[in-house]
Amino acid sequence: MSISKAYDHWSDSYDDVDNKTRDLDQRATITTLGLYTFGKVLEMGCGTGKNTLWLEERSESVTGFDFSEGMLAKAREKIQRESVTFQQADLTEAWPAANDTADLITFNLILEHIADLDHIYRQAYAKLKKGGKLFISELHPFKQYLGSKARFEMESGTQELEVFTHHVSEFMSLGSKQGFRLLELREWWDEDDTSEVPRLLTLLWEK
């Protein structure tokens, strides 16, 4: 099953079931970006809009992109504001946004579904203004090493999605190669229990 079709199926239950990764991602996003305000925001992998309203409150406009029309339909139901638009897009291809216009680009729990991380950094660098920021929040590769991956329940059973592991060194080397300056790298644990493997990795870059 393609990623877009899988998330179409998942969209009906995504907001309602317990999901530690989703909830920690929202906390990590607010904590990391809460010190800033922005003009134009591109939210990549916006899903059902779990972070969109918060981003809208701290910016002039938000454009949310996602592979899944099912997820976007849920987002449009919840969020109807003139400063927010949603658009279906394949982020593995050229992004439908103008160069040198974005103040912030966010990626939340989507890059595990994209093999070519270099393409992501190149597109982000092109779309951002000078001084613009790129925020990445992803399932920690340590979790992936232990077998964790995006999955959800269907009537036919558990549906596991195709995923790719991006190592910390890959995030770091490709971002630096493209010309980004790292502002912050942080690991996030459930209930801040650092005796366990961290659940999330976040990086904040600046062009």
C-alpha positions as CSV (number, residue, x, y, z in Angstrom):
1,M,0.0,0.0,0.0
2,S,1.3,3.4,-0.9
3,I,2.1,6.0,1.8
4,S,-0.7,8.3,0.6
5,K,-3.3,5.4,0.6
6,A,-2.1,4.2,4.0
7,Y,-2.6,7.6,5.5
8,D,-5.9,8.0,3.8
9,H,-7.0,4.9,5.8
10,W,-5.4,6.1,9.0
11,S,-7.0,9.6,8.8
12,D,-10.3,8.4,10.2
13,S,-8.7,7.4,13.5
14,Y,-5.4,9.4,13.6
15,D,-6.7,12.1,16.0
16,D,-8.6,9.8,18.3
17,V,-6.3,6.9,19.3
18,D,-3.5,7.2,21.8
19,N,-0.2,8.0,20.1
20,K,2.8,8.9,22.2
21,T,4.9,9.8,19.2
22,R,2.3,12.3,17.8
23,D,1.8,13.9,21.2
24,L,5.5,14.2,22.0
25,D,6.1,15.7,18.6
26,Q,3.5,18.4,19.3
27,R,5.3,19.3,22.6
28,A,8.7,19.3,20.9
29,T,7.4,21.6,18.2
30,I,5.9,24.1,20.6
31,T,8.9,24.1,22.9
32,T,11.5,24.5,20.1
33,L,9.6,27.1,18.0
34,G,7.9,29.0,20.8
35,L,10.6,31.6,21.0
36,Y,10.0,32.8,17.4
37,T,7.4,34.4,15.2
38,F,7.3,34.0,11.5
39,G,5.9,35.4,8.3
40,K,5.2,32.6,5.8
41,V,5.3,29.0,7.0
42,L,5.4,25.9,4.9
43,E,4.2,22.9,6.9
44,M,5.4,19.7,5.3
45,G,3.4,16.6,6.2
46,C,0.7,18.6,8.0
47,G,-1.5,15.6,8.4
48,T,-4.8,16.4,10.1
49,G,-3.5,19.8,11.2
50,K,-2.3,18.9,14.7
51,N,0.3,21.6,14.7
52,T,-1.2,23.9,12.1
53,L,-3.3,26.1,14.4
54,W,-0.4,26.7,16.7
55,L,1.8,27.7,13.8
56,E,-0.9,30.0,12.4
57,E,-1.0,31.8,15.7
58,R,2.7,32.6,15.4
59,S,2.8,33.5,11.7
60,E,1.2,35.5,9.0
61,S,0.3,32.5,6.9
62,V,0.6,28.7,6.8
63,T,0.5,26.4,3.8
64,G,0.1,22.8,4.8
65,F,1.3,20.1,2.4
66,D,0.6,16.4,2.7
67,F,0.8,13.2,0.6
68,S,-2.7,12.1,1.8
69,E,-6.0,13.7,0.6
70,G,-7.7,11.9,3.5
71,M,-5.5,13.6,6.1
72,L,-6.0,17.0,4.3
73,A,-9.8,16.5,4.4
74,K,-9.6,16.2,8.1
75,A,-7.4,19.3,8.4
76,R,-9.8,21.3,6.3
77,E,-12.7,20.3,8.4
78,K,-11.0,21.5,11.6
79,I,-9.2,24.6,10.3
80,Q,-11.0,27.2,8.3
81,R,-9.0,30.4,8.4
82,E,-8.1,32.8,5.6
83,S,-4.4,32.6,6.6
84,V,-4.3,28.8,6.3
85,T,-4.3,26.8,3.1
86,F,-3.9,23.1,2.4
87,Q,-2.5,21.4,-0.7
88,Q,-1.8,17.8,-1.7
89,A,1.8,17.4,-2.8
90,D,4.4,14.7,-3.4
91,L,7.4,16.0,-1.4
92,T,9.8,13.7,-3.2
93,E,9.3,15.9,-6.3
94,A,9.8,19.6,-6.8
95,W,7.7,21.5,-4.2
96,P,4.8,23.7,-5.4
97,A,6.1,26.8,-3.7
98,A,8.1,29.9,-4.8
99,N,11.9,30.1,-4.0
100,D,13.2,32.5,-1.4
101,T,9.8,33.2,0.2
102,A,9.4,31.0,3.3
103,D,10.4,32.1,6.8
104,L,9.9,28.6,8.3
105,I,9.6,25.1,6.9
106,T,8.6,22.3,9.2
107,F,8.8,18.5,8.9
108,N,7.0,16.4,11.5
109,L,7.1,12.6,11.5
110,I,7.3,12.4,7.7
111,L,10.9,12.0,6.7
112,E,10.9,8.3,7.7
113,H,8.7,7.8,4.6
114,I,11.1,9.6,2.3
115,A,14.3,7.8,1.1
116,D,16.2,10.8,-0.4
117,L,16.9,13.2,2.5
118,D,19.3,15.2,0.3
119,H,16.4,16.2,-1.9
120,I,14.6,17.5,1.1
121,Y,17.4,19.7,2.3
122,R,18.0,21.1,-1.3
123,Q,14.3,22.0,-1.7
124,A,14.1,23.5,1.7
125,Y,17.2,25.7,1.1
126,A,15.7,26.9,-2.2
127,K,12.3,27.8,-0.7
128,L,13.6,29.6,2.5
129,K,14.6,33.2,2.7
130,K,18.0,34.1,4.0
131,G,17.8,33.7,7.8
132,G,14.8,31.4,7.4
133,K,14.5,28.3,9.6
134,L,14.0,24.6,8.9
135,F,12.6,22.5,11.8
136,I,12.7,18.7,11.7
137,S,11.0,16.4,14.2
138,E,11.3,12.7,13.5
139,L,11.2,9.3,15.2
140,H,14.6,8.9,16.7
141,P,16.7,6.4,14.6
142,F,17.5,4.6,17.9
143,K,13.8,3.7,18.0
144,Q,14.0,2.5,14.5
145,Y,17.0,0.3,15.3
146,L,14.8,-1.4,17.8
147,G,12.0,-2.0,15.2
148,S,9.7,0.9,15.8
149,K,7.9,2.3,12.8
150,A,4.6,4.0,11.8
151,R,1.7,1.6,12.1
152,F,-2.0,1.7,12.7
153,E,-4.9,-0.7,13.1
154,M,-7.4,-1.6,10.4
155,E,-10.3,-4.2,10.5
156,S,-8.0,-6.5,8.6
157,G,-5.2,-6.1,11.2
158,T,-2.2,-4.0,11.9
159,Q,-0.9,-2.0,8.9
160,E,2.8,-1.2,8.9
161,L,4.0,1.6,6.6
162,E,7.1,1.5,4.5
163,V,9.9,3.5,6.3
164,F,13.5,4.5,5.8
165,T,16.1,4.9,8.6
166,H,18.0,8.2,8.5
167,H,20.9,8.2,11.0
168,V,21.8,11.2,13.1
169,S,25.0,11.5,11.0
170,E,22.9,11.7,7.8
171,F,20.7,14.5,9.1
172,M,23.8,16.4,10.2
173,S,26.1,15.9,7.2
174,L,23.4,16.6,4.5
175,G,22.2,19.7,6.3
176,S,25.7,21.1,6.6
177,K,26.6,20.2,3.0
178,Q,23.6,22.2,1.7
179,G,24.7,25.3,3.7
180,F,22.4,25.2,6.7
181,R,23.7,26.3,10.1
182,L,22.6,24.1,13.0
183,L,20.9,26.1,15.8
184,E,19.8,23.2,18.0
185,L,19.8,19.4,18.1
186,R,17.7,17.8,20.8
187,E,16.5,14.3,21.8
188,W,13.1,13.7,23.4
189,W,12.1,11.0,25.8
190,D,8.7,9.8,27.0
191,E,8.0,11.4,30.4
192,D,11.6,12.8,30.1
193,D,12.9,9.4,31.2
194,T,16.4,9.5,30.0
195,S,17.1,5.9,31.1
196,E,15.1,4.7,28.0
197,V,15.9,5.1,24.3
198,P,14.8,8.6,23.1
199,R,11.6,8.7,21.1
200,L,12.2,11.8,19.0
201,L,15.0,13.7,17.4
202,T,14.6,17.4,16.5
203,L,16.9,19.7,14.6
204,L,16.5,23.4,14.0
205,W,18.5,24.8,11.1
206,E,18.9,28.3,9.7
207,K,19.7,29.3,6.1
